[in-house]
Amino acid sequence: MKPLDRILLLITALLASYQVVQGIAGLSSMAIACYTIGFGVIVIASLMMLILGFEVLDSPLVVIASTLIPLSLALGLVAQFIRPILIPYGIFTVMGFLAIVATRLVGPKKLAVITLAVVHGVAGLTIFFLPIVIAFQAKTPGGFAWVGIGGMLIGLGGLLLSFLKAGKPLLSRGRILAVFPGLLLLTTAAFVAGFTFV
């Protein structure tokens, strides 16, 4: 890991920590809890990579923990803006997380990748489209669409890592790891910027 990568990861951890401490006023306890978990995992993941290097990305436990980022952020958005579907979406989130845990620990690798792609895909699409649609409908200030941009970036990062772990990388491992710290920082910055408009 290059010194620049460590600097980018440190900035990412600080940004996510700021969001955890700052919080978002006036939301339901469910939405606040989900956002806190999402940004908290970003802090932990950034610090783990900073201290232990990129090798931590090969651990199944890190993959399982990092799944909490899109799942919790997506559930927080649903809790904040689409409460009528909160219960079914919450069930999907819990079942999806448990399926990822189960397929990572036992079962064929292909099933683990498919499960991860489906669960991450639904969560990623929620994070991408929902803030942009809400901002477009003027239910929030336009700047809230930055959360959707963050969703697109986190989805890109997740796809790169998923295909890498499946043995069919879209880019070489070296290139993926070279762009990952910057991509994580841009993702976190977009999320923090967007949530300032709530």
N, C-alpha and C positions, 0 to 999 in steps of 0.2 A: 504494500500500500504506500502510495506516494504521500509526501507531506501535504500537498494540496488536497488530496482526498480526505486526510484527517481534519484539515481545517474546515472543509465543506461539511463533513459529518458533525463537527463540533457546532458549527453555526446552525445546522439542522436541529440538533438537540436543544440548543438554546431557544430557537424559534418555537419549537413544539412546547418546551417548558413554559415559555411566555404565555402561550395560548392556554395551557393547563391552569396556570396561576391566574391569568386575566379572566378566564371563563367568559360566559355569555349571559348577560343579565336577562331576566324575564322569561326564561324557558322553563318547560316542565322538568321535573327531576329526572325523568327517563331520558330526555334529550341531553341534558347536561351530563348525566352518567355515561351515556354512549360516546359523546364527544371527548370526555375526559379519558375514557379508556383508549380511544383511537389515538389521541395525541400522546398519551402516556406510553403507548407501545412504540410510537415513533421515537420518543426520547430513549427508551430502553434499547431498541434496535440500533439506533445511531451510536449510542455509547458502546454497545457490544462490538459493533464493527470497528469502531475507533480503537478499542482496547485490544481486541482479539484478532482483528484483521478480517478479510473477506472469507476466510475458512468457515466462519460461523454460518454463512449462508448455506453450507452443505449439510448442516444439522437438521434432521426432521423436526426437532423441537422449535427451532427458529422459524421454520416454514409455518408450523402450526400457530405459533405466537403472532407472526406477522399477518396471518389471516384475520386477526382481530381488527386490524386497521380498517380495511374496507368494510368489513361486516358491521363494526360498531358505528362508523361514520354514516353508512347507509341507513342503519336502523335509527340513528339520531335524527337524520333528515326526515324519515318517515314519521317519527314521533313528533317532530316539530310541525310538519306541513300536511301530512296525509294520515291523520289519526284514525280514520275509519278502517284502514287496512293494517293498523299497527299490530294487532294480535296475529293475523296470518303471516305477516312479514316477520314478526318476531319468532314465530314457530319455524319458518323457513331458515332464519338466521341461526337459531340454536341447532336445528337438525343438520343444516349445512356444515356448521362448525364441527359437530360430532362426527359427521361423515368424513370430513377431512382428517380428523384425528384418527379415526378407525382405519382409513385406507392408507395413512402414512405409517402406522405401526404394524399393520398386517395386510396381506393381500398383494395382488400383482401391482407392479409399478404403473402400468398403463391405466388401471382403474383409479389410482391415486391422482394421476395427472388429469384425467377426465373429470373427476369429482372436483378437484381444485379449480379447473377451468370453468365449470358450470357455476359453482358457488361464487367465485370471484367475478365471473362475467355478469351475473345478476346484480351483485353489489356494486360493481364498477359502473354498470349502465345507470343504476339508480343515482350514484354520486355524480355522474356526468350529466345526465339529462334533467334531473329534478331541479337543481339550482338554476340552470339556464332557462328552463320553462317558467319557473316561478319569477325570475328576474324579468323575463320577456313579458309576462303578464302583469308586471308592475306590482306584484304582491310584496316584493322587497325592492330595495334600491338595485340599480343595474349592476353595481359592483359585486353583488352576491354571486354573479355568474362565474367569478374567479374560483369558487368552490368547484364548479363543474370542470373548469380547466384543470384544477388539481386532480379531480377524478379521472380525467383523460390521461394525465401524466402517470398517476399511480397504476392505472390499468396497463399502460405501456410497459412500465417497469415490471409489473406482475407477469405480463406475457413473455417478456424477454427471459425472466428467470424460470418460468414454467417450461418453456421450450428447451432451455438449457438443461434443466433437470430431466426432461424427457429424452434427452440425447439427440434432439433435433433443433439445435440452436439457430435462431434467425441471424445472429451475429456470432463471431468467435467469443469464447469465454473472456479473453483478454479485453476485447472491445466493450463487452457488456459491463464488466467490472470497472472499466475506465470511465464509463459514462454514468454508472449507477449513483455515486455520491452526489454528483451535480443534479441528476434527475430527482433524487430524493429531496434535495434542498429546494429545487424549483416547485416540486409537489407541495411541500410543507409551506413554502412562502405563498403559493396560490391559495391554499386552504386558509392560512392565517389572514391574508388580505381579504378573502371573500367573507369570512366570518366577522370582520369588523363592520360589515354593512347590515348585519342582522338587527 
